[in-house]
């Protein structure tokens, strides 16, 4: 496959879903024998990209300035011709316009991945967003995202592919989380083995729904259903110190001091979910993928998610009978969350472990990294007539 060169275009290589996917697809291309180029402004994942076999081409593709977008299109078209690029793949709107123009000028196939829920509050904004639906193939990272695309743009069904974000589920396997990692978190958070831990792993921003979780905990206490449960909010403030202070005030006012704990950033999420008995995703705004709901399941931690965005489709709900892996509750409804928590907290450790095992199996079956990589390569194969997916060998992952 040495004659295949894929050029991905992403604004920056920082720590995010689109950026991590860029690195993972570069690794898959390298393993399949193809060349992986990435046009970007760079970032902290640049070293990881190069270690994966990719090559960085620095361009100011994060800019939304129309003149810069056009200049980038000229640069990309020249790169396509000079490096014999066979396909362009864009993951964000501003660079997608540059890549789209370059692809059309050079006659190369163009692929987009829809990573976000882009708002179209004006005709101009809708037009700007539309580039993400102009690919010869359009990849959506969830069924929810596919619904957004179909609701706003016209994409032939055969051109739209749903490919869930994949990740290394083995990193969340309890067998791979050493006991000393669990002990370190228990000590840092002041949690004894007797406590049942409800973990909300999310940065401290209002739309993550922390106030609803606090109110749910207050209701449990009021009803006498709290028991020995401790609620842990693990997430960076990202300089939102006023919001953190507001949350602490709500905790204290509810008489939950020491019950609901703001522990700050957690640098060992696999250990955190392994430690936890239950996970909560209380977001009030739609997310197009919802990684936390999957990571918790991969760690064998049953999860309660709010019914917004893609999170609900990541969980096997009780409507599936005894095969369920978690619960879905109405968005921004503290009482419904409290009712669900009360039900879950009355389950025996054995019952929770059984749900957790099903959750782990579900995450492995549906969200494995190598499945995402292979499915993306198969999209390239559709357009190029190549066999990248067949040549890909995940056992050789970098």
ABEGO torsion letter per residue (X at the ends): XAABBBBBBBABBBBBAAAAAAAAAAAAAAAAGBBBBBBBAEEAAAAAAAAAGBBBBBBBAABABAAAAAAAAAAAAAAAAAAGBABBBBABAAAAAAAAAAAAAAGBBBBBBBABBBBBABAAAAAAAAAAAABABBBBABAAAAAAAAAABBBBAAABBBBBBBBBAAAABAAABBAAAAAAAAAAAGBBAABBBBBBBBBBBAAAGAAAAAAAAAAAAAAGAAEABBBBBBBBAGGBAAAAAAAAAAAAAAGABGABBBAEBBABAAAAAAABABBBBABABBBAAGAAAAAAAAAGBBBBBBBBEAAAAABBBAAAEAABAEBBBBBGBAAAAAAAAAAAAABBAAAAAAAAAAAAAAAAAAABAAAAAAAAAAAAAAAAGBAAAAABBAAABX
